[in-house]
Amino acid sequence: MITAEGIHKNFGKKKVLEGVSATFNAGECSLIIGKSGAGKTVFLKCLVGLETPDEGEVLFDGRDITRMDDEQETKIRQEMGMLFQGSALFDSMSLFDNVLFPIMMFSKLKRRERHARVKECLSRVQLWDARYKYPDEISGGMKKRGAIARAIAMNPKYLFCDEPTSGLDPATSKVIDGLLREITRENNITTIVNTHDMNSVKNIGDKVIFLNEGKIDWEGKGTEIEKSDNQLLKNFVFISQL
């Protein structure tokens, strides 16, 4: 579980986040939505620890990342997985070596155990047969699946995703959504997704937070959005679907 309590963040005189509080549960996909400039990217960065809030706390199962020293922060980062918008695979490495990289960096597993873990992760996203291919040899959807495999390589308790379906066709996006949902539930991961994809919101939004001008304007399940009487939310969803 991740809990944000009273998060404020300013850049100069500009108020970006104003007292944002939210709870993200293990085993659920929580999605953050909102128009550009609403504060969702800054909020995600505060949750990950890439930005320090001016006020408030970010608790990882009771541990406040905003007050950790470098050693404590390094330890908790080893419990996180990251899925970036552009996949961020290393172009000079095969899929196998991309997934192996964090295992080599952060674990003390023996060679056989490391390779077994890589096989497990690539097989989970149906890419074992493509393990020796490089990022420029595969499709955008395969890159995303490879990035998911790398993100779960260290068995994370927390998974952060920035626009995971960006640039993908609807069918491939649905596959990525399905993988994220299944992996989250199978491993009881706390998954937080920053997205503009309304299909993702409806398909995997166990919890959806709608940010508007630095505040939470609506919160609920993805399937509840159409029944909401929040006009700002409805306007955002309508524009996003055009």
C-alpha positions as CSV (number, residue, x, y, z in Angstrom):
1,M,0.0,0.0,0.0
2,I,1.1,3.5,-0.8
3,T,-0.5,6.5,1.0
4,A,-0.1,10.1,0.0
5,E,-1.1,12.6,2.7
6,G,-1.6,16.3,2.1
7,I,0.9,16.6,-0.7
8,H,1.7,20.2,-1.7
9,K,4.2,21.1,-4.4
10,N,5.1,24.5,-5.8
11,F,7.5,25.6,-8.4
12,G,8.3,29.2,-7.6
13,K,5.0,31.0,-7.3
14,K,3.1,28.3,-9.3
15,K,1.1,25.9,-7.2
16,V,1.1,22.5,-8.8
17,L,-0.3,20.2,-6.1
18,E,-2.5,21.5,-3.3
19,G,-3.1,19.1,-0.5
20,V,-3.5,15.9,-2.5
21,S,-4.3,12.8,-0.4
22,A,-4.8,9.3,-1.8
23,T,-4.4,5.6,-0.9
24,F,-3.3,3.0,-3.4
25,N,-3.9,-0.6,-2.5
26,A,-1.9,-3.7,-3.1
27,G,-3.4,-6.0,-5.8
28,E,-5.0,-3.0,-7.6
29,C,-4.3,-0.9,-10.6
30,S,-4.8,2.7,-9.7
31,L,-4.9,5.2,-12.5
32,I,-4.2,8.9,-12.4
33,I,-5.9,11.0,-15.1
34,G,-6.2,14.7,-15.9
35,K,-5.5,17.2,-18.6
36,S,-2.0,18.5,-19.3
37,G,-0.9,20.8,-16.4
38,A,-3.3,19.2,-13.9
39,G,-0.4,18.0,-11.8
40,K,-0.5,14.3,-12.5
41,T,3.1,13.9,-13.6
42,V,4.4,15.9,-10.7
43,F,2.2,13.8,-8.3
44,L,3.6,10.6,-9.8
45,K,7.2,12.0,-9.4
46,C,6.4,12.8,-5.7
47,L,5.1,9.2,-5.2
48,V,8.3,7.7,-6.8
49,G,10.6,10.1,-4.9
50,L,11.9,12.0,-7.9
51,E,10.3,15.2,-6.5
52,T,10.2,16.1,-2.8
53,P,6.9,17.6,-1.7
54,D,6.9,21.0,0.0
55,E,4.4,19.5,2.5
56,G,3.0,16.1,3.2
57,E,4.0,12.5,3.4
58,V,4.3,9.6,1.0
59,L,4.1,6.3,2.9
60,F,5.2,2.9,1.5
61,D,3.5,0.5,3.9
62,G,4.1,3.0,6.6
63,R,7.6,4.1,5.6
64,D,7.8,7.8,4.6
65,I,10.0,8.2,1.5
66,T,10.1,12.0,2.0
67,R,12.1,11.6,5.2
68,M,14.5,8.8,4.3
69,D,18.3,9.0,4.1
70,D,20.1,7.9,0.9
71,E,20.6,4.3,2.2
72,Q,16.9,3.9,3.1
73,E,15.8,5.4,-0.1
74,T,18.1,3.1,-2.1
75,K,16.6,0.1,-0.3
76,I,13.0,1.1,-1.0
77,R,13.8,1.8,-4.7
78,Q,14.8,-1.9,-5.0
79,E,11.2,-2.7,-4.2
80,M,9.9,-0.5,-7.1
81,G,9.4,-1.3,-10.8
82,M,9.2,1.4,-13.4
83,L,7.6,1.3,-16.8
84,F,8.4,4.4,-18.8
85,Q,6.4,5.9,-21.6
86,G,9.0,5.2,-24.3
87,S,9.8,1.8,-22.9
88,A,13.4,3.0,-22.3
89,L,15.0,-0.3,-23.2
90,F,18.8,-0.2,-23.8
91,D,19.2,-0.2,-27.6
92,S,22.6,-1.9,-27.3
93,M,21.2,-4.9,-25.4
94,S,19.0,-7.8,-26.4
95,L,15.7,-8.3,-24.6
96,F,17.4,-11.0,-22.5
97,D,20.2,-8.6,-21.3
98,N,17.7,-5.8,-20.8
99,V,15.8,-7.9,-18.3
100,L,19.0,-9.3,-16.8
101,F,20.4,-5.8,-16.1
102,P,18.5,-4.9,-12.9
103,I,19.0,-8.4,-11.6
104,M,22.7,-8.0,-12.1
105,M,22.7,-4.6,-10.5
106,F,20.5,-5.2,-7.4
107,S,20.5,-8.9,-6.6
108,K,23.0,-11.5,-5.3
109,L,21.5,-14.3,-7.2
110,K,23.9,-16.9,-8.8
111,R,24.2,-17.0,-12.6
112,R,21.8,-19.9,-13.0
113,E,19.2,-18.2,-10.8
114,R,19.6,-14.9,-12.6
115,H,19.0,-16.6,-16.0
116,A,16.0,-18.5,-14.6
117,R,14.5,-15.3,-13.5
118,V,15.0,-13.7,-16.9
119,K,13.3,-16.6,-18.5
120,E,10.4,-16.4,-16.1
121,C,9.8,-12.7,-16.8
122,L,10.1,-12.9,-20.6
123,S,7.9,-16.0,-20.7
124,R,5.3,-14.2,-18.6
125,V,5.0,-11.6,-21.3
126,Q,5.4,-14.1,-24.1
127,L,8.7,-12.9,-25.4
128,W,11.1,-15.8,-24.5
129,D,11.4,-16.8,-28.2
130,A,12.4,-13.2,-29.0
131,R,15.0,-13.0,-26.1
132,Y,18.0,-12.4,-28.4
133,K,16.3,-9.7,-30.4
134,Y,17.3,-6.0,-30.0
135,P,14.8,-3.2,-29.4
136,D,15.1,-1.9,-33.0
137,E,14.2,-5.4,-34.3
138,I,10.8,-5.6,-32.6
139,S,7.4,-3.8,-32.6
140,G,6.3,-1.1,-30.2
141,G,4.0,-3.6,-28.5
142,M,6.9,-6.0,-28.0
143,K,9.0,-3.2,-26.6
144,K,6.3,-2.4,-24.0
145,R,6.1,-6.1,-23.1
146,G,9.9,-6.2,-22.8
147,A,9.8,-3.2,-20.6
148,I,7.2,-4.9,-18.4
149,A,9.4,-7.9,-18.1
150,R,12.3,-5.7,-17.0
151,A,10.1,-3.8,-14.6
152,I,9.0,-7.0,-12.7
153,A,12.5,-8.6,-12.8
154,M,13.1,-7.8,-9.1
155,N,9.7,-8.9,-7.9
156,P,8.6,-5.4,-7.1
157,K,6.0,-4.5,-4.4
158,Y,5.3,-1.3,-6.2
159,L,5.0,-0.7,-9.9
160,F,4.8,2.8,-11.5
161,C,3.8,3.2,-15.1
162,D,3.9,6.4,-17.2
163,E,1.6,6.2,-20.2
164,P,2.1,2.5,-20.8
165,T,-0.2,2.3,-23.9
166,S,1.0,5.6,-25.5
167,G,1.5,5.2,-29.3
168,L,0.0,1.7,-29.4
169,D,-3.0,0.6,-31.5
170,P,-6.2,-0.4,-29.5
171,A,-5.6,-4.1,-29.8
172,T,-2.0,-3.9,-28.5
173,S,-3.0,-1.5,-25.8
174,K,-5.6,-4.0,-24.6
175,V,-2.8,-6.7,-24.4
176,I,-0.6,-4.3,-22.3
177,D,-3.6,-3.4,-20.0
178,G,-4.3,-7.1,-19.6
179,L,-0.7,-7.9,-18.6
180,L,-0.6,-5.1,-16.1
181,R,-3.8,-6.2,-14.5
182,E,-2.9,-9.8,-14.3
183,I,0.7,-9.2,-13.0
184,T,-0.7,-6.8,-10.4
185,R,-3.2,-9.3,-9.1
186,E,-0.9,-12.4,-9.4
187,N,1.8,-10.7,-7.3
188,N,-0.3,-8.4,-5.1
189,I,1.6,-5.4,-6.5
190,T,0.6,-1.8,-5.8
191,T,0.4,-0.5,-9.3
192,I,0.0,3.2,-10.2
193,V,-0.5,4.3,-13.8
194,N,-0.4,7.8,-15.2
195,T,-2.5,7.7,-18.4
196,H,-4.6,9.5,-21.0
197,D,-6.0,6.3,-22.4
198,M,-9.7,6.1,-21.5
199,N,-9.9,2.5,-22.6
200,S,-7.3,1.7,-19.9
201,V,-9.3,3.6,-17.4
202,K,-12.4,1.5,-18.1
203,N,-10.5,-1.8,-18.5
204,I,-8.1,-1.9,-15.5
205,G,-9.1,1.1,-13.4
206,D,-9.7,-0.5,-10.0
207,K,-9.3,3.0,-8.7
208,V,-9.2,6.2,-10.8
209,I,-8.1,9.6,-9.5
210,F,-9.0,12.7,-11.6
211,L,-6.7,15.6,-10.9
212,N,-7.7,19.1,-11.8
213,E,-5.6,22.2,-11.1
214,G,-3.6,20.4,-8.5
215,K,-6.4,18.9,-6.6
216,I,-8.4,15.6,-6.7
217,D,-11.7,16.5,-8.3
218,W,-13.1,13.0,-8.5
219,E,-12.2,9.5,-7.3
220,G,-13.8,6.1,-8.0
221,K,-13.7,3.0,-10.2
222,G,-13.1,3.3,-14.0
223,T,-16.5,1.7,-14.6
224,E,-18.2,4.4,-12.5
225,I,-17.1,7.4,-14.6
226,E,-20.0,7.3,-17.0
227,K,-22.4,7.5,-14.1
228,S,-20.6,10.4,-12.5
229,D,-22.3,13.8,-12.4
230,N,-18.9,15.5,-12.3
231,Q,-19.0,17.8,-15.4
232,L,-15.3,18.5,-15.4
233,L,-14.6,14.8,-15.5
234,K,-17.1,14.2,-18.2
235,N,-15.7,17.0,-20.3
236,F,-12.2,15.6,-19.9
237,V,-13.3,12.1,-20.9
238,F,-15.2,13.3,-23.9
239,I,-12.2,15.3,-25.2
240,S,-9.8,12.5,-24.5
241,Q,-11.9,10.1,-26.7
242,L,-12.0,12.4,-29.7
